[in-house]
């Protein structure tokens, strides 16, 4: 029989923030699938999950190119999907690790879509994880939404002007990956017509996490793991 594939959200950085279900699965699967850039073997998701892994679990690193070329990306997804199917075909249960949640701006979503094309009958279970913005909200006691308010989730890699247009229709918002256009985003927020309370955070749940409620204190060149919470109500 084919093995079972689990998409595991390991949370934002603290190994204690994995769900009980995720920890139980990681404690028994044979194969751990860890995504990384083709330029290095680093996997933050693997580092987070390591305390929960089965002692003799075999770790397979799946390389994904940091490219926007669709043909290059598609080729990488198919190559990795076939590798995963090869492991599952030998009867091994496998867990694909992903930061935060597996279905929110995650590499797992692309792998899942490719698997659905190559092997529609393959058994897959997705285990949700705590997102980075939920962890930041908890740490700063920031209410993400209440009563009839809406909450908008945006990627920071979009043009700052487009972000502004989107934010104008939102009560509260989360900007993930707030690193590429951070300087432009910060300038847009400074001229925002309505009062907006901001929390900036990077590397949440890790040893060198950084949180501030001041845009001026945020670094000019934040890390990849940076985000912003924008609310119309102040933190508690």
Phi and psi restraints in degrees (value plus and minus 20) as a CYANA .aco file:
   2 UNK   PHI     -90.5   -50.5
   2 UNK   PSI     127.4   167.4
   3 UNK   PHI     -93.4   -53.4
   3 UNK   PSI     153.9   193.9
   4 UNK   PHI    -125.4   -85.4
   4 UNK   PSI     116.2   156.2
   5 UNK   PHI    -122.6   -82.6
   5 UNK   PSI     112.5   152.5
   6 UNK   PHI    -137.1   -97.1
   6 UNK   PSI     109.9   149.9
   7 UNK   PHI    -115.9   -75.9
   7 UNK   PSI      92.3   132.3
   8 UNK   PHI    -129.3   -89.3
   8 UNK   PSI     100.6   140.6
   9 UNK   PHI    -104.9   -64.9
   9 UNK   PSI      98.5   138.5
  10 UNK   PHI    -114.7   -74.7
  10 UNK   PSI     -14.4    25.6
  11 UNK   PHI      63.7   103.7
  11 UNK   PSI    -190.7  -150.7
  12 UNK   PHI    -103.0   -63.0
  12 UNK   PSI     -41.5    -1.5
  13 UNK   PHI     147.2   187.2
  13 UNK   PSI     -51.2   -11.2
  14 UNK   PHI    -103.6   -63.6
  14 UNK   PSI      98.8   138.8
  15 UNK   PHI     -78.5   -38.5
  15 UNK   PSI     -40.5    -0.5
  16 UNK   PHI    -100.6   -60.6
  16 UNK   PSI     -26.7    13.3
  17 UNK   PHI    -112.7   -72.7
  17 UNK   PSI     -15.9    24.1
  18 UNK   PHI     -89.6   -49.6
  18 UNK   PSI     128.1   168.1
  19 UNK   PHI     -92.0   -52.0
  19 UNK   PSI     140.2   180.2
  20 UNK   PHI     -80.5   -40.5
  20 UNK   PSI     -60.1   -20.1
  21 UNK   PHI     -82.1   -42.1
  21 UNK   PSI     -64.2   -24.2
  22 UNK   PHI     -82.2   -42.2
  22 UNK   PSI     -64.5   -24.5
  23 UNK   PHI     -82.3   -42.3
  23 UNK   PSI     -60.6   -20.6
  24 UNK   PHI     -84.6   -44.6
  24 UNK   PSI     -62.3   -22.3
  25 UNK   PHI     -85.7   -45.7
  25 UNK   PSI     -64.2   -24.2
  26 UNK   PHI     -84.7   -44.7
  26 UNK   PSI     -45.3    -5.3
  27 UNK   PHI     -98.9   -58.9
  27 UNK   PSI     -25.6    14.4
  28 UNK   PHI    -150.5  -110.5
  28 UNK   PSI     -35.4     4.6
  29 UNK   PHI     -92.1   -52.1
  29 UNK   PSI     132.2   172.2
  30 UNK   PHI    -100.8   -60.8
  30 UNK   PSI     -54.0   -14.0
  31 UNK   PHI    -146.1  -106.1
  31 UNK   PSI     114.1   154.1
  32 UNK   PHI    -130.8   -90.8
  32 UNK   PSI     104.9   144.9
  33 UNK   PHI    -124.0   -84.0
  33 UNK   PSI      98.1   138.1
  34 UNK   PHI    -139.9   -99.9
  34 UNK   PSI      98.4   138.4
  35 UNK   PHI     -98.8   -58.8
  35 UNK   PSI     124.4   164.4
  36 UNK   PHI    -173.8  -133.8
  36 UNK   PSI     145.9   185.9
  37 UNK   PHI     -90.0   -50.0
  37 UNK   PSI     129.3   169.3
  38 UNK   PHI     -87.5   -47.5
  38 UNK   PSI     -32.0     8.0
  39 UNK   PHI    -105.4   -65.4
  39 UNK   PSI     -36.3     3.7
  40 UNK   PHI    -176.8  -136.8
  40 UNK   PSI     152.4   192.4
  41 UNK   PHI    -123.7   -83.7
  41 UNK   PSI      -8.7    31.3
  42 UNK   PHI     -86.9   -46.9
  42 UNK   PSI     120.1   160.1
  43 UNK   PHI    -165.1  -125.1
  43 UNK   PSI      82.4   122.4
  44 UNK   PHI     -84.4   -44.4
  44 UNK   PSI     -55.1   -15.1
  45 UNK   PHI     -81.6   -41.6
  45 UNK   PSI     -59.7   -19.7
  46 UNK   PHI     -85.8   -45.8
  46 UNK   PSI     -62.2   -22.2
  47 UNK   PHI     -80.4   -40.4
  47 UNK   PSI     -59.6   -19.6
  48 UNK   PHI     -87.8   -47.8
  48 UNK   PSI     -62.8   -22.8
  49 UNK   PHI    -100.3   -60.3
  49 UNK   PSI     -36.8     3.2
  50 UNK   PHI     -71.5   -31.5
  50 UNK   PSI     -60.2   -20.2
  51 UNK   PHI     -82.4   -42.4
  51 UNK   PSI     -36.7     3.3
  52 UNK   PHI    -122.8   -82.8
  52 UNK   PSI     -21.6    18.4
  53 UNK   PHI     -99.1   -59.1
  53 UNK   PSI     130.0   170.0
  54 UNK   PHI     -80.2   -40.2
  54 UNK   PSI     120.1   160.1
  55 UNK   PHI     -74.0   -34.0
  55 UNK   PSI     -64.2   -24.2
  56 UNK   PHI    -122.8   -82.8
  56 UNK   PSI       2.2    42.2
  57 UNK   PHI     -85.0   -45.0
  57 UNK   PSI     120.2   160.2
  58 UNK   PHI    -114.2   -74.2
  58 UNK   PSI     107.5   147.5
  59 UNK   PHI    -118.4   -78.4
  59 UNK   PSI     105.6   145.6
  60 UNK   PHI    -136.5   -96.5
  60 UNK   PSI     104.8   144.8
  61 UNK   PHI    -114.3   -74.3
  61 UNK   PSI     106.8   146.8
  62 UNK   PHI    -123.0   -83.0
  62 UNK   PSI      97.9   137.9
  63 UNK   PHI    -106.6   -66.6
  63 UNK   PSI     110.4   150.4
  64 UNK   PHI    -145.0  -105.0
  64 UNK   PSI     106.6   146.6
  65 UNK   PHI     -90.6   -50.6
  65 UNK   PSI     121.5   161.5
  66 UNK   PHI    -105.2   -65.2
  66 UNK   PSI      59.6    99.6
  67 UNK   PHI    -160.0  -120.0
  67 UNK   PSI     135.3   175.3
  68 UNK   PHI    -127.3   -87.3
  68 UNK   PSI     -15.6    24.4
  69 UNK   PHI     -96.1   -56.1
  69 UNK   PSI      97.5   137.5
  70 UNK   PHI     -81.5   -41.5
  70 UNK   PSI     -58.9   -18.9
  71 UNK   PHI     -85.6   -45.6
  71 UNK   PSI     -62.1   -22.1
  72 UNK   PHI     -83.8   -43.8
  72 UNK   PSI     -63.7   -23.7
  73 UNK   PHI     -86.6   -46.6
  73 UNK   PSI     -64.4   -24.4
  74 UNK   PHI     -80.7   -40.7
  74 UNK   PSI     -60.8   -20.8
  75 UNK   PHI     -82.6   -42.6
  75 UNK   PSI     -60.9   -20.9
  76 UNK   PHI     -86.8   -46.8
  76 UNK   PSI     -61.7   -21.7
  77 UNK   PHI     -81.7   -41.7
  77 UNK   PSI     -64.2   -24.2
  78 UNK   PHI     -87.5   -47.5
  78 UNK   PSI     -61.5   -21.5
  79 UNK   PHI     -81.1   -41.1
  79 UNK   PSI     -66.1   -26.1
  80 UNK   PHI     -89.6   -49.6
  80 UNK   PSI     -56.9   -16.9
  81 UNK   PHI     -83.2   -43.2
  81 UNK   PSI     -60.6   -20.6
  82 UNK   PHI     -87.8   -47.8
  82 UNK   PSI     -55.5   -15.5
  83 UNK   PHI     -83.3   -43.3
  83 UNK   PSI     -64.5   -24.5
  84 UNK   PHI     -83.0   -43.0
  84 UNK   PSI     -64.6   -24.6
  85 UNK   PHI     -83.0   -43.0
  85 UNK   PSI     -51.7   -11.7
  86 UNK   PHI     -84.4   -44.4
  86 UNK   PSI     -62.0   -22.0
  87 UNK   PHI     -86.6   -46.6
  87 UNK   PSI     -64.5   -24.5
  88 UNK   PHI     -85.5   -45.5
  88 UNK   PSI     -54.3   -14.3
  89 UNK   PHI     -85.4   -45.4
  89 UNK   PSI     -41.1    -1.1
  90 UNK   PHI    -106.9   -66.9
  90 UNK   PSI     -15.2    24.8
  91 UNK   PHI      69.0   109.0
  91 UNK   PSI     -10.7    29.3
  92 UNK   PHI    -107.3   -67.3
  92 UNK   PSI     110.9   150.9
  93 UNK   PHI     -97.1   -57.1
  93 UNK   PSI     119.7   159.7
  94 UNK   PHI    -155.3  -115.3
  94 UNK   PSI     128.3   168.3
  95 UNK   PHI    -141.7  -101.7
  95 UNK   PSI     102.8   142.8
  96 UNK   PHI    -111.9   -71.9
  96 UNK   PSI     100.8   140.8
  97 UNK   PHI    -110.2   -70.2
  97 UNK   PSI     116.8   156.8
  98 UNK   PHI    -163.7  -123.7
  98 UNK   PSI     121.7   161.7
  99 UNK   PHI     -82.9   -42.9
  99 UNK   PSI     128.3   168.3
 100 UNK   PHI      42.6    82.6
 100 UNK   PSI    -145.0  -105.0
 101 UNK   PHI    -130.3   -90.3
 101 UNK   PSI     120.9   160.9
 102 UNK   PHI     -84.0   -44.0
 102 UNK   PSI     -39.2     0.8
 103 UNK   PHI    -135.4   -95.4
 103 UNK   PSI      -0.5    39.5
 104 UNK   PHI    -148.0  -108.0
 104 UNK   PSI      85.2   125.2
 105 UNK   PHI      28.1    68.1
 105 UNK   PSI      30.8    70.8
 106 UNK   PHI    -143.1  -103.1
 106 UNK   PSI     128.2   168.2
 107 UNK   PHI     -83.7   -43.7
 107 UNK   PSI     -47.0    -7.0
 108 UNK   PHI     -82.5   -42.5
 108 UNK   PSI     -53.9   -13.9
 109 UNK   PHI     -79.8   -39.8
 109 UNK   PSI     -59.6   -19.6
 110 UNK   PHI     -90.5   -50.5
 110 UNK   PSI     -60.1   -20.1
 111 UNK   PHI     -83.9   -43.9
 111 UNK   PSI     -63.2   -23.2
 112 UNK   PHI     -80.7   -40.7
 112 UNK   PSI     -63.4   -23.4
 113 UNK   PHI     -83.1   -43.1
 113 UNK   PSI     -60.3   -20.3
 114 UNK   PHI     -87.9   -47.9
 114 UNK   PSI     -60.7   -20.7
 115 UNK   PHI     -83.4   -43.4
 115 UNK   PSI     -57.5   -17.5
 116 UNK   PHI     -83.9   -43.9
 116 UNK   PSI     -46.9    -6.9
 117 UNK   PHI    -101.5   -61.5
 117 UNK   PSI     -63.8   -23.8
 118 UNK   PHI     -98.7   -58.7
 118 UNK   PSI     -56.7   -16.7
 119 UNK   PHI    -164.8  -124.8
 119 UNK   PSI      57.5    97.5
 120 UNK   PHI     -76.9   -36.9
 120 UNK   PSI     -45.9    -5.9
 121 UNK   PHI    -110.3   -70.3
 121 UNK   PSI     -22.7    17.3
 122 UNK   PHI     -81.4   -41.4
 122 UNK   PSI     111.5   151.5
 123 UNK   PHI     -95.9   -55.9
 123 UNK   PSI     104.8   144.8
 124 UNK   PHI    -155.4  -115.4
 124 UNK   PSI     116.4   156.4
 125 UNK   PHI    -144.5  -104.5
 125 UNK   PSI     110.1   150.1
 126 UNK   PHI    -123.1   -83.1
 126 UNK   PSI     107.1   147.1
 127 UNK   PHI    -129.2   -89.2
 127 UNK   PSI      91.6   131.6
 128 UNK   PHI     -83.6   -43.6
 128 UNK   PSI     134.4   174.4
 129 UNK   PHI    -148.3  -108.3
 129 UNK   PSI     140.7   180.7
 130 UNK   PHI     -90.8   -50.8
 130 UNK   PSI     111.6   151.6
 131 UNK   PHI    -102.9   -62.9
 131 UNK   PSI     141.6   181.6
 132 UNK   PHI     -82.8   -42.8
 132 UNK   PSI     -57.8   -17.8
 133 UNK   PHI     -92.2   -52.2
 133 UNK   PSI     -48.5    -8.5
 134 UNK   PHI     -87.4   -47.4
 134 UNK   PSI     -59.3   -19.3
 135 UNK   PHI     -86.2   -46.2
 135 UNK   PSI     -60.0   -20.0
 136 UNK   PHI     -87.5   -47.5
 136 UNK   PSI     -61.7   -21.7
 137 UNK   PHI     -80.1   -40.1
 137 UNK   PSI     -61.8   -21.8
 138 UNK   PHI     -86.2   -46.2
 138 UNK   PSI     -62.9   -22.9
 139 UNK   PHI     -86.1   -46.1
 139 UNK   PSI     -52.1   -12.1
 140 UNK   PHI    -124.6   -84.6
 140 UNK   PSI     -17.7    22.3
 141 UNK   PHI      33.0    73.0
 141 UNK   PSI      26.5    66.5
 142 UNK   PHI    -116.9   -76.9
 142 UNK   PSI     101.8   141.8
 143 UNK   PHI     -96.1   -56.1
 143 UNK   PSI      99.1   139.1
 144 UNK   PHI     -95.8   -55.8
 144 UNK   PSI     -53.9   -13.9
 145 UNK   PHI    -185.3  -145.3
 145 UNK   PSI     125.2   165.2
 146 UNK   PHI    -167.1  -127.1
 146 UNK   PSI     138.5   178.5
 147 UNK   PHI      32.7    72.7
 147 UNK   PSI    -143.0  -103.0
 148 UNK   PHI    -116.9   -76.9
 148 UNK   PSI      -9.1    30.9
 149 UNK   PHI     -87.1   -47.1
 149 UNK   PSI     131.7   171.7
 150 UNK   PHI    -126.1   -86.1
 150 UNK   PSI     143.7   183.7
 151 UNK   PHI    -150.4  -110.4
 151 UNK   PSI     101.3   141.3
 152 UNK   PHI    -124.1   -84.1
 152 UNK   PSI     112.8   152.8
 153 UNK   PHI    -131.3   -91.3
 153 UNK   PSI     103.0   143.0
 154 UNK   PHI    -148.7  -108.7
 154 UNK   PSI     129.7   169.7
 155 UNK   PHI    -108.8   -68.8
 155 UNK   PSI     112.7   152.7
 156 UNK   PHI     -88.5   -48.5
 156 UNK   PSI     -30.2     9.8
 157 UNK   PHI     -96.4   -56.4
 157 UNK   PSI     -26.9    13.1
 158 UNK   PHI     -95.8   -55.8
 158 UNK   PSI     138.5   178.5
 159 UNK   PHI     -77.5   -37.5
 159 UNK   PSI     119.0   159.0
 160 UNK   PHI     -78.3   -38.3
 160 UNK   PSI     -57.1   -17.1
 161 UNK   PHI     -85.1   -45.1
 161 UNK   PSI     -59.3   -19.3
 162 UNK   PHI     -86.3   -46.3
 162 UNK   PSI     -58.5   -18.5
 163 UNK   PHI     -81.7   -41.7
 163 UNK   PSI     -61.3   -21.3
 164 UNK   PHI     -81.1   -41.1
 164 UNK   PSI     -64.6   -24.6
 165 UNK   PHI     -80.6   -40.6
 165 UNK   PSI     -60.8   -20.8
 166 UNK   PHI     -87.2   -47.2
 166 UNK   PSI     -60.3   -20.3
 167 UNK   PHI     -87.9   -47.9
 167 UNK   PSI     -47.0    -7.0
 168 UNK   PHI     -82.5   -42.5
 168 UNK   PSI     -44.1    -4.1
 169 UNK   PHI    -121.2   -81.2
 169 UNK   PSI     -10.8    29.2
 170 UNK   PHI    -131.3   -91.3
 170 UNK   PSI     123.8   163.8
 171 UNK   PHI     -95.7   -55.7
 171 UNK   PSI     -69.0   -29.0
 172 UNK   PHI    -156.5  -116.5
 172 UNK   PSI     137.8   177.8
 173 UNK   PHI    -170.5  -130.5
 173 UNK   PSI     137.1   177.1
 174 UNK   PHI    -142.5  -102.5
 174 UNK   PSI     110.3   150.3
 175 UNK   PHI    -133.8   -93.8
 175 UNK   PSI      89.8   129.8
 176 UNK   PHI    -112.4   -72.4
 176 UNK   PSI     137.9   177.9
 177 UNK   PHI      34.5    74.5
 177 UNK   PSI      26.0    66.0
 178 UNK   PHI    -103.4   -63.4
 178 UNK   PSI      40.0    80.0
 179 UNK   PHI    -144.5  -104.5
 179 UNK   PSI     -60.4   -20.4
 180 UNK   PHI     -84.5   -44.5
 180 UNK   PSI     -69.1   -29.1
 181 UNK   PHI    -131.0   -91.0
 181 UNK   PSI      10.7    50.7
 182 UNK   PHI     -79.7   -39.7
 182 UNK   PSI     -64.0   -24.0
 183 UNK   PHI     -80.1   -40.1
 183 UNK   PSI     -62.8   -22.8
 184 UNK   PHI     -88.3   -48.3
 184 UNK   PSI     -60.2   -20.2
 185 UNK   PHI     -82.5   -42.5
 185 UNK   PSI     -62.9   -22.9
 186 UNK   PHI     -81.5   -41.5
 186 UNK   PSI     -62.3   -22.3
 187 UNK   PHI     -86.2   -46.2
 187 UNK   PSI     -58.1   -18.1
 188 UNK   PHI     -82.7   -42.7
 188 UNK   PSI     -61.8   -21.8
 189 UNK   PHI     -87.7   -47.7
 189 UNK   PSI     -51.6   -11.6
 190 UNK   PHI     -86.8   -46.8
 190 UNK   PSI     -43.1    -3.1
 191 UNK   PHI    -127.7   -87.7
 191 UNK   PSI      -6.9    33.1
 192 UNK   PHI     -84.5   -44.5
 192 UNK   PSI     115.8   155.8
 193 UNK   PHI     -89.1   -49.1
 193 UNK   PSI     -48.4    -8.4
 194 UNK   PHI    -129.3   -89.3
 194 UNK   PSI     128.3   168.3
 195 UNK   PHI     -79.5   -39.5
 195 UNK   PSI     106.3   146.3
 196 UNK   PHI    -151.1  -111.1
 196 UNK   PSI     105.0   145.0
 197 UNK   PHI    -111.1   -71.1
 197 UNK   PSI     113.1   153.1
 198 UNK   PHI    -140.4  -100.4
 198 UNK   PSI     120.0   160.0
 199 UNK   PHI    -143.5  -103.5
 199 UNK   PSI     106.3   146.3
 200 UNK   PHI    -129.8   -89.8
 200 UNK   PSI     116.3   156.3
 201 UNK   PHI    -165.2  -125.2
 201 UNK   PSI     128.8   168.8
 202 UNK   PHI    -160.8  -120.8
 202 UNK   PSI     129.1   169.1
 203 UNK   PHI      30.7    70.7
 203 UNK   PSI      28.1    68.1
 204 UNK   PHI     -81.2   -41.2
 204 UNK   PSI     112.4   152.4
 205 UNK   PHI      63.6   103.6
 205 UNK   PSI     -20.6    19.4
 206 UNK   PHI    -123.1   -83.1
 206 UNK   PSI     150.2   190.2
 207 UNK   PHI     -80.3   -40.3
 207 UNK   PSI     -55.1   -15.1
 208 UNK   PHI    -126.0   -86.0
 208 UNK   PSI      14.7    54.7
 209 UNK   PHI     -83.4   -43.4
 209 UNK   PSI     131.7   171.7
 210 UNK   PHI    -157.8  -117.8
 210 UNK   PSI     110.9   150.9
 211 UNK   PHI    -156.2  -116.2
 211 UNK   PSI     115.5   155.5
 212 UNK   PHI    -168.1  -128.1
 212 UNK   PSI     132.0   172.0
 213 UNK   PHI    -121.9   -81.9
 213 UNK   PSI     -12.1    27.9
 214 UNK   PHI    -135.5   -95.5
 214 UNK   PSI     104.5   144.5
 215 UNK   PHI     -82.5   -42.5
 215 UNK   PSI     -51.1   -11.1
 216 UNK   PHI     -88.5   -48.5
 216 UNK   PSI     -45.6    -5.6
 217 UNK   PHI    -107.1   -67.1
 217 UNK   PSI     -32.1     7.9
 218 UNK   PHI     -90.7   -50.7
 218 UNK   PSI     123.9   163.9
 219 UNK   PHI     -86.3   -46.3
 219 UNK   PSI     128.5   168.5
 220 UNK   PHI     -86.7   -46.7
 220 UNK   PSI     -51.7   -11.7
 221 UNK   PHI    -145.2  -105.2
 221 UNK   PSI      59.0    99.0
 222 UNK   PHI     -88.6   -48.6
 222 UNK   PSI     142.8   182.8
 223 UNK   PHI     -95.6   -55.6
 223 UNK   PSI     149.8   189.8
 224 UNK   PHI     -77.0   -37.0
 224 UNK   PSI     -57.2   -17.2
 225 UNK   PHI    -109.2   -69.2
 225 UNK   PSI      40.9    80.9
 226 UNK   PHI    -143.8  -103.8
 226 UNK   PSI     128.3   168.3
 227 UNK   PHI    -171.6  -131.6
 227 UNK   PSI     147.8   187.8
 228 UNK   PHI    -154.9  -114.9
 228 UNK   PSI     120.3   160.3
 229 UNK   PHI    -128.6   -88.6
 229 UNK   PSI     107.7   147.7
 230 UNK   PHI    -141.6  -101.6
 230 UNK   PSI      98.6   138.6
 231 UNK   PHI    -153.8  -113.8
 231 UNK   PSI     135.5   175.5
 232 UNK   PHI    -107.4   -67.4
 232 UNK   PSI     -33.6     6.4
 233 UNK   PHI    -127.7   -87.7
 233 UNK   PSI     120.5   160.5
 234 UNK   PHI     -87.5   -47.5
 234 UNK   PSI     136.5   176.5
 235 UNK   PHI     -82.0   -42.0
 235 UNK   PSI     135.4   175.4
